[in-house]
Amino acid sequence: MTNNIDASVPALSLKMEGFEAPATIAMSMRARVLAAEGKKVISLALGQPDFFTPKVAIDAAYQAALDGQTKYPPIDGYVSLKKAVQQKFQLENNLDYGLDEIMVANGVKQILFNALMATLDAGMDDEVVIPAPYWTSYPIMVRFLGGQPKYVVCSEDSNFTLKASDLRAVMSEKTKWFILNSPSNPTGAVWSKESLLAIAEVLRDYPKVWIFADEIYEHLVFDGQQHYSLAHLAPDLKDRILTANGASKTYAMPGWRIGYAGGPKRLIKAMLKIQSNSTSGACSVSQAAAVAALHHGTQAVEEMKQAYDRRRKMMQDAFSNMPGVTCAVPQGAFYVYPGIKGCIGKTSAGGRKIENDQDFAESLLDEQYVAVVPGSAFGLSPYLRISYAADDAVLEEACKRIATFIKQLVN
Ligand SMILES: Cc1ncc(COP(=O)(O)O)c(C=O)c1O
């Protein structure tokens, strides 16, 4: 019985029905329980940089606190941070935004939440087109805020990037948003300039559609690939693109909760109204840290990028050599997304029948103590999402255990 029909207890809202924590968190919680039991668990389930925040950012936060930057911060962000973001957009993305077209929030998560809340109407059949596999929070937030996720599959054959013709096939009069995430969580796919131009061509035919460009992994691109901002490649669409980014991944600052966005004034203003009535401005000293990271973090980013690149090659190599596994080369972010079709239908050493990627991930955790997230959580199965934001030695050990798990599968 749910709280909503049990009149004897205080009720939760109807929108909580079917509202779940992201699977990435569920997997790490399961891993934590096993670790508490003394098992030597390796968790590659969370998308969290393993590096320390650059010292220059920590020093700036400390100094800001000493200087009294501890009052309620402005809702849209301190001018110092907004100017740093403005300069970043100009220098790194060839995008010009006025200060009134920029806002700061508690992470890209809040940017997205504000944007969807400001635009979706419950009961109006508003659709949000999301390329799959997707970051788990996109559809959850869309549904929570009254919209309908509409998926468009990006298959392994096309390196998990979106074909313009597939996008066109799902766009309709009901489409309110299109969400683009390049480089992608969970696949590491990076959209090329050509594919972005083709996508822009489709979006031009739907002038009432907002576009959310989640560029949070923009600095993590490899193999000579380049990141392009859609708003730069298609300036005629800029007045309906919200370009979102943040400090979490680039500067190893997920706990500081700083995200920001550039977009049309009208949308930013609406998002700020929501923020002013919910969380208010982002943490004051975190904003000081983000200013320092944006101005002085380049060297740290380069060092982290080199480490990620080394690990990426190691992981891709390891998975390509596992029987029954396919592994597209991820060109960005810090994830691999190996396919495990060849393992489905087999039975694990612990006696569990592997019917799908959820079974695979659960028995891998129970039997070899490695936590990964099943592709079903991201909308494309049978795959696994594995974060390589971990120490090289830890990753090597994880690959060994996964290889052992696969080797022991029987028909
Ligand atoms: C694609 C994507 N967007 C946004 C976020 C959230 O970032 P933030 O820490 O800025 O809220 C994540 C975090 O995992 C992500 O993978």
The ligand as an SDF file (V2000), in Angstrom:
LIG
                    3D

 16 16  0  0  0  0  0  0  0  0999 V2000
   26.2460   14.6620  -18.1880 C   0  0  0  0  0  0  0  0  0  0  0  0
   26.2270   15.2440  -16.8230 C   0  0  0  0  0  0  0  0  0  0  0  0
   25.6310   16.4300  -16.6420 N   0  0  0  0  0  0  0  0  0  0  0  0
   25.5670   16.9810  -15.4210 C   0  0  0  0  0  0  0  0  0  0  0  0
   26.1110   16.3490  -14.3100 C   0  0  0  0  0  0  0  0  0  0  0  0
   25.9510   17.0030  -12.9630 C   0  0  0  0  0  0  0  0  0  0  0  0
   26.9770   17.8600  -12.6940 O   0  0  0  0  0  0  0  0  0  0  0  0
   26.9960   18.8320  -11.4500 P   0  0  0  0  0  0  0  0  0  0  0  0
   27.9510   18.2250  -10.4700 O   0  0  0  0  0  0  0  0  0  0  0  0
   27.5230   20.1190  -12.0140 O   0  0  0  0  0  0  0  0  0  0  0  0
   25.6260   18.9540  -10.9150 O   0  0  0  0  0  0  0  0  0  0  0  0
   26.7350   15.1170  -14.4550 C   0  0  0  0  0  0  0  0  0  0  0  0
   27.2760   14.4180  -13.2870 C   0  0  0  0  0  0  0  0  0  0  0  0
   27.5220   13.2410  -13.2710 O   0  0  0  0  0  0  0  0  0  0  0  0
   26.8060   14.5510  -15.7520 C   0  0  0  0  0  0  0  0  0  0  0  0
   27.4060   13.3780  -15.9520 O   0  0  0  0  0  0  0  0  0  0  0  0
  1  2  1  0
  2  3  1  0
  2 15  2  0
  3  4  2  0
  4  5  1  0
  5  6  1  0
  5 12  2  0
  6  7  1  0
  7  8  1  0
  8  9  2  0
  8 10  1  0
  8 11  1  0
 12 13  1  0
 12 15  1  0
 13 14  2  0
 15 16  1  0
M  END
$$$$
